Amino acid sequence: MRRRTTKWRAVAIFALIGLLSCNGAGGEQASCDPKTCTIGTHCVEQSTTCVRWDVRVDADDLQITDFVIADGPPTKASAEVVTTSESEPQFYITAYRKVTGDLLLGIYDRVDERFYFQNVDQRGNAGRTAKLALDSKASPMIAYSNDTGSSLHFAHFSDGWQLSTIDATADVSHDISLTVDSKDYAHVAYRDATHGMLRYARQQANSYWQNAVVDNANDASPPMPASEQCDEQRRLETRRGVGYGTSIDIYGGIPIISYHDADCATLRMATLGAEESWEISTIGQYPPSADRYGHIIYRPVGRFSRIFDYQTPQNAGGIVVIFNDAWRGNLDVMTQMGEIRTRYIVDDGVIPREPWGASKSVVAQDIVVAVGQRNIWILHSNLDENLRLTRLWQGEDLTLDAKTHTLNRPTARSAVIATHADNVYLIVQDKKDGRIQFSQLDLSAWLDES
């Protein structure tokens, strides 16, 4: 009996030692709780607190997909967002890691002057296409593709990354756009390549998504005026469908989407109307014409477009659509105030070249828009892959004025801009080695004539 008692005492001592090694003072668990980690931090093995994410990625292995700026770091759901004009902005980018097929989020560190990356989705082939937005607490939301199943997914940082599937019914991983409404629900527009449709998804509670068809190219009675409908024979010959270059925003609480109809080479706008039905109108279109051989030509408009709700300095709200006119090689803008639509050419691609005069370049490729407090900034490129930045503002006569300069930047694999307090920040990823260049632009050349 004496030996057995000693044996069990020894077992109890070793168990107590193990218990103490796993618990902190007062019996509190010393292991890290992932729900306490803020954006950019996570728990690692044997850690008691959250540590900074730092996924080391070779620059040539990255593809930057989007860029947003927050007034500051995210707050907890129970806290209030407090921002001032002196607040330090937080810079976020999404990126695709090509070797592993991972979706990454990058957060800029001013001290180290570089982005620290963290994993968002490591399930493979995730995030080759991604769009980034922020909720009212400055927490990132990402709508992104998964190429393995050609499906569409969503990530939201709320007590860690919460992942959900938006749509996996077809090849729906193309031409994604994302916006967030005043209740922090996400809205996504995207192209269904299987059926040639434009689709829309609205986030509901508990990670549930409500999906709908906005424009079915094969619909015999589309929800648009007969004069704007695409010729049936043209659709049969082309069979490319609709929903290219989508852009979505919320106007007066109502989703609005701009997109390209590839069959008719037309830029269209869809507005969610009564009884959850979509109303479709045409923003830009050229009538078909014949070339000298008698072949019918369709002049494309709006392959690239961005739509948004914009409040002017005079508090006159309206819809603005920025798009490319591929036939004329211009950057155009359409404004809609009430029922009145006005179209402007804001960059005709004419470049002065002394002493030879001016030359014409096709511009408005790969449009990126940043909406500031007093200005709209448009980053685009020409066919020579030169980056151009156009400033758009409202003049004294309430018409739009514009000014464009070519940016002296290397050939870009990708380029994105964002604005904070009307400061403009540019990220350019070098086409050759993938190197990321991040800078705040000197805007004096754009502002000296306003």
C-alpha positions in Angstrom: 0.0 0.0 0.0 2.8 2.4 0.8 4.3 2.0 -2.7 1.0 2.4 -4.5 0.3 5.7 -2.6 3.8 7.0 -3.5 3.1 6.1 -7.1 -0.1 8.0 -7.3 1.4 11.0 -5.5 4.1 11.1 -8.2 1.4 11.0 -10.9 -0.5 13.9 -9.3 2.7 16.0 -9.0 3.4 15.5 -12.7 -0.2 16.4 -13.7 0.0 19.5 -11.5 3.2 20.6 -13.2 1.6 20.1 -16.7 -1.5 22.1 -15.6 0.7 24.9 -14.3 2.6 25.0 -17.6 -0.6 25.5 -19.5 -2.2 28.1 -17.3 -1.2 31.5 -16.1 -1.5 33.1 -12.7 -4.9 32.7 -11.0 -5.7 29.6 -13.2 -6.3 31.7 -16.3 -5.5 30.1 -19.6 -2.3 31.4 -21.0 -2.9 30.3 -24.6 -3.7 32.9 -27.3 -7.4 33.5 -28.1 -7.8 34.1 -31.9 -10.9 36.3 -31.2 -8.8 38.8 -29.4 -6.5 39.3 -32.4 -6.8 42.6 -34.3 -6.4 42.9 -38.1 -2.8 42.1 -39.0 -2.2 39.8 -36.0 -2.8 36.2 -35.3 -2.1 33.4 -32.8 0.9 31.1 -33.4 1.9 27.9 -31.7 2.8 28.3 -28.0 2.1 32.0 -28.0 0.2 33.7 -25.2 -0.6 36.8 -27.1 -1.4 37.8 -30.7 1.6 38.4 -32.9 2.0 40.3 -36.2 1.3 38.5 -39.4 4.3 38.6 -41.7 3.9 36.2 -44.6 7.1 36.5 -46.6 6.4 36.7 -50.3 8.7 37.2 -53.2 7.6 40.3 -55.1 7.4 38.5 -58.4 5.0 36.0 -56.8 2.4 38.7 -56.1 -0.4 40.2 -58.1 -2.0 43.2 -56.4 -5.8 43.3 -57.0 -7.2 46.2 -55.0 -6.4 49.1 -52.6 -8.5 51.0 -50.0 -7.7 53.5 -47.2 -9.4 53.6 -43.8 -9.4 56.5 -41.4 -7.7 54.3 -38.9 -7.4 50.7 -37.7 -10.7 48.7 -37.2 -12.6 49.0 -34.0 -14.5 46.4 -32.1 -18.2 46.1 -32.7 -18.9 47.6 -29.3 -16.8 50.7 -30.0 -17.5 53.8 -31.9 -15.5 55.0 -34.9 -13.8 58.3 -34.1 -12.0 60.1 -36.9 -10.4 63.5 -37.1 -8.6 65.4 -39.9 -5.4 64.5 -38.2 -6.1 60.7 -38.0 -3.5 58.4 -39.5 -4.9 56.6 -42.4 -4.6 52.8 -42.6 -3.6 51.4 -46.0 -4.9 48.0 -47.2 -4.2 46.0 -50.3 -5.4 42.6 -51.5 -3.0 40.4 -53.4 -2.9 37.0 -55.0 0.1 34.7 -54.2 0.7 32.9 -57.5 2.8 29.9 -56.3 0.4 28.8 -53.5 -2.8 30.3 -54.9 -3.6 32.2 -51.7 -5.6 35.3 -51.1 -3.5 37.8 -49.0 -4.3 41.1 -47.3 -1.4 43.6 -46.9 -1.2 46.4 -44.3 1.3 49.2 -44.7 3.7 49.9 -41.9 5.0 53.5 -42.0 8.1 52.8 -39.8 9.3 49.8 -41.9 7.9 51.4 -45.1 6.6 48.2 -46.5 3.4 46.1 -46.5 3.0 43.2 -44.0 0.9 40.4 -45.5 -1.4 38.0 -43.9 -3.3 34.9 -45.1 -7.0 35.3 -45.8 -7.9 32.2 -47.7 -5.4 29.3 -48.2 -7.7 26.8 -49.8 -5.9 27.2 -53.2 -6.5 29.3 -56.3 -8.3 31.9 -54.2 -8.2 35.6 -55.0 -6.8 35.9 -58.5 -9.6 38.4 -58.9 -10.6 40.3 -55.7 -12.4 43.5 -54.7 -11.9 45.2 -51.3 -14.2 47.4 -49.3 -14.6 48.6 -45.7 -17.5 48.4 -43.3 -18.5 51.2 -40.9 -16.0 49.9 -38.4 -13.1 50.1 -40.9 -13.0 46.3 -41.1 -12.0 44.8 -44.5 -14.5 43.0 -46.7 -13.3 41.0 -49.8 -15.3 39.5 -52.7 -13.0 37.2 -54.6 -12.8 34.3 -57.1 -11.8 30.7 -56.6 -10.5 29.4 -59.9 -10.7 25.7 -58.8 -14.4 25.7 -58.9 -14.9 28.9 -60.8 -16.9 30.1 -57.8 -17.3 33.4 -55.9 -16.5 33.8 -52.2 -16.5 36.5 -49.5 -14.2 37.2 -46.5 -15.0 39.7 -43.7 -12.7 40.4 -40.7 -14.9 40.2 -37.6 -13.2 38.3 -34.7 -11.0 36.8 -37.3 -11.6 36.1 -41.0 -15.1 34.8 -41.6 -15.4 33.1 -45.0 -18.6 32.3 -47.0 -19.6 31.3 -50.5 -21.5 33.8 -52.5 -22.3 31.7 -55.6 -21.0 28.3 -56.8 -23.7 27.4 -59.3 -21.7 28.1 -62.5 -18.6 29.8 -63.8 -19.2 33.0 -61.7 -15.7 34.1 -60.9 -15.4 37.0 -63.4 -15.8 40.8 -63.5 -16.4 41.1 -59.7 -17.4 44.4 -58.1 -18.2 45.1 -54.4 -19.8 47.8 -52.4 -21.2 48.1 -48.8 -24.5 49.7 -47.7 -25.2 51.8 -44.6 -26.1 48.7 -42.6 -22.8 47.0 -43.4 -24.2 44.5 -45.8 -22.2 43.7 -48.9 -23.5 43.9 -52.4 -21.7 42.1 -55.3 -22.1 42.3 -59.1 -20.4 39.6 -61.2 -20.5 37.9 -64.6 -21.8 34.4 -65.1 -19.6 33.1 -67.9 -21.5 29.8 -68.3 -24.8 31.5 -69.2 -23.5 34.9 -70.4 -25.5 36.7 -67.7 -25.0 39.6 -65.3 -25.7 38.5 -61.7 -26.1 40.2 -58.4 -25.8 39.0 -54.8 -26.9 40.7 -51.6 -25.5 39.7 -48.2 -28.1 38.7 -45.5 -27.7 37.8 -41.9 -25.7 34.7 -40.8 -23.5 34.7 -44.0 -26.5 33.9 -46.2 -26.5 35.4 -49.7 -29.5 36.3 -51.9 -28.7 35.9 -55.6 -30.5 37.2 -58.6 -30.1 37.5 -62.4 -29.9 41.2 -63.5 -29.5 40.8 -67.2 -30.0 37.6 -69.1 -28.6 38.1 -72.6 -30.9 35.3 -73.9 -34.1 36.9 -72.5 -36.6 37.4 -75.3 -38.2 40.4 -73.4 -35.3 42.2 -71.6 -36.3 44.9 -69.1 -35.2 47.8 -71.3 -36.7 50.0 -74.0 -37.1 48.2 -77.4 -34.9 50.8 -79.1 -32.0 49.9 -76.8 -32.3 46.1 -77.1 -29.6 44.1 -78.9 -30.4 42.6 -82.3 -31.2 38.9 -81.9 -29.1 37.9 -84.9 -26.2 39.8 -83.4 -26.4 37.9 -80.2 -26.6 34.6 -82.0 -23.5 35.4 -84.0 -21.5 36.8 -81.1 -22.6 34.7 -78.1 -20.3 36.6 -75.7 -23.1 37.7 -73.4 -23.3 40.6 -70.9 -21.8 41.6 -67.5 -18.2 42.6 -68.5 -16.4 45.2 -66.5 -19.1 45.4 -63.8 -19.1 48.3 -61.2 -21.6 48.5 -58.4 -22.6 51.2 -55.9 -25.6 52.2 -53.7 -27.5 55.3 -54.7 -30.3 56.5 -52.3 -30.3 53.0 -50.8 -30.7 51.3 -54.2 -28.1 49.2 -55.9 -26.9 50.5 -59.3 -24.6 48.6 -61.7 -22.7 49.6 -64.8 -21.6 46.9 -67.2 -20.7 46.1 -70.8 -22.9 44.2 -73.2 -20.3 42.5 -75.4 -22.9 41.3 -77.9 -24.0 44.8 -78.8 -20.7 46.6 -77.7 -22.9 48.8 -75.4 -22.5 50.3 -71.9 -25.6 49.7 -69.8 -26.8 50.6 -66.3 -29.1 48.5 -64.2 -31.1 49.9 -61.3 -33.0 47.7 -58.7 -36.6 48.8 -58.9 -39.8 47.9 -57.2 -40.6 44.3 -56.4 -36.9 43.4 -56.7 -37.1 43.8 -60.5 -34.2 45.4 -62.4 -34.6 48.3 -64.8 -31.9 48.5 -67.6 -30.9 51.6 -69.6 -28.2 52.4 -72.1 -25.4 54.8 -71.2 -23.2 54.7 -74.3 -23.9 53.2 -77.7 -23.0 53.7 -81.3 -25.4 52.6 -84.1 -23.9 49.8 -86.2 -22.4 50.8 -89.5 -20.9 49.1 -92.5 -17.2 49.2 -93.6 -16.1 49.5 -97.2 -16.5 45.8 -97.7 -20.1 45.8 -96.4 -19.3 44.2 -93.0 -21.4 45.4 -90.1 -19.2 47.2 -87.4 -20.2 47.6 -83.8 -18.2 50.4 -82.1 -17.6 49.3 -78.5 -18.3 51.5 -75.5 -17.8 50.9 -71.8 -15.6 47.8 -71.6 -14.1 49.5 -68.6 -16.4 51.5 -66.3 -16.9 52.7 -62.8 -20.2 53.9 -61.3 -20.7 55.7 -58.0 -23.0 58.0 -56.0 -21.4 61.4 -55.8 -22.3 64.5 -53.8 -21.1 67.7 -55.4 -19.8 70.7 -53.3 -23.3 72.2 -53.9 -24.8 69.1 -52.2 -26.5 68.1 -55.5 -26.4 64.3 -55.4 -26.3 62.2 -58.6 -24.8 59.2 -60.4 -21.5 59.4 -62.1 -20.2 56.8 -64.6 -16.7 56.9 -65.9 -16.0 54.7 -68.9 -13.9 54.2 -72.0 -15.0 55.0 -75.5 -12.9 52.4 -77.3 -14.1 53.5 -80.8 -12.7 57.1 -80.3 -10.0 56.1 -77.8 -11.4 58.6 -75.2 -12.1 58.6 -71.5 -15.7 59.7 -71.0 -18.0 60.6 -68.1 -21.8 60.4 -67.8 -23.5 62.3 -65.0 -27.2 61.8 -64.1 -28.9 64.4 -62.0 -32.5 63.3 -61.6 -33.6 62.3 -65.1 -31.1 64.4 -66.9 -28.0 62.7 -68.3 -24.9 64.6 -69.6 -21.9 63.0 -71.3 -18.4 64.6 -71.3 -15.1 63.7 -72.8 -12.5 64.2 -70.0 -9.4 62.8 -71.8 -9.2 62.6 -75.6 -5.7 61.1 -75.5 -4.2 64.1 -77.4 -0.5 64.5 -76.2 1.4 67.7 -77.2 4.8 66.8 -78.8 7.0 69.8 -79.6 8.0 70.7 -82.2 6.0 68.1 -84.1 2.6 69.1 -82.8 0.2 66.7 -81.1 -0.4 63.0 -81.3 -3.4 60.9 -80.5 -3.3 58.0 -78.1 -6.0 55.5 -77.2 -6.6 56.0 -73.4 -9.0 54.8 -70.7 -7.7 51.2 -70.3 -8.1 49.5 -66.9 -9.9 52.4 -65.1 -9.4 52.8 -61.4 -11.4 55.6 -59.6 -10.8 57.3 -56.2 -13.5 59.6 -55.0 -12.2 62.4 -52.8 -13.9 65.2 -50.8 -13.6 67.7 -53.7 -12.1 65.8 -56.6 -12.6 62.6 -58.5 -9.3 61.0 -59.5 -9.1 58.5 -62.4 -6.1 56.3 -63.0 -6.0 54.7 -66.4 -3.5 53.8 -69.2 -3.0 54.1 -72.9 -2.1 51.4 -75.4 1.6 52.3 -74.9 1.1 51.2 -71.2 1.8 54.7 -69.9 -0.2 55.5 -66.7 -2.3 58.6 -66.9 -4.1 60.4 -64.0 -7.1 62.6 -64.6 -8.5 65.0 -62.1 -12.3 65.7 -62.4 -14.0 68.4 -60.5 -17.1 70.7 -60.7 -16.5 74.1 -62.1 -18.2 77.4 -61.2 -20.9 76.9 -63.9 -21.7 73.4 -62.4 -20.2 71.6 -65.4 -17.4 69.2 -65.0 -13.8 70.2 -65.6 -10.9 67.8 -66.1 -7.1 67.8 -66.3 -4.9 64.9 -67.2 -1.1 64.3 -66.9 1.0 61.3 -67.8 2.6 59.7 -64.8 6.4 59.1 -65.0 6.2 55.5 -63.8 7.7 52.2 -65.0 5.6 49.8 -67.0 3.1 48.4 -64.5 1.9 44.9 -63.9 -0.8 46.5 -61.9 -1.6 50.0 -60.6 -4.1 51.2 -58.0 -5.0 54.5 -56.4 -7.0 55.6 -53.3 -7.7 58.9 -51.7 -7.9 60.1 -48.1 -8.8 63.7 -47.2 -8.1 64.5 -50.9 -4.6 63.2 -50.7 -4.0 60.7 -53.5 -1.9 57.6 -52.9 -0.5 55.4 -55.7 0.7 51.8 -55.7 2.5 50.6 -58.8 3.7 47.0 -59.2 6.6 46.8 -61.7 5.8 44.6 -64.6 9.3 43.0 -64.8 10.1 42.0 -61.2 6.9 42.7 -59.3 8.4 45.3 -57.1 5.8 47.4 -55.2 6.2 51.2 -55.2 4.0 53.1 -52.8 3.8 56.9 -52.8 1.7 59.9 -52.0 1.4 61.9 -55.2 2.4 65.5 -55.5 -0.8 67.1 -56.9 0.5 70.5 -57.7 0.5 69.9 -61.5 -3.2 69.0 -61.3 -4.4 71.7 -58.9 -2.6 74.8 -60.2 -5.4 75.8 -62.7 -8.4 75.0 -60.6 
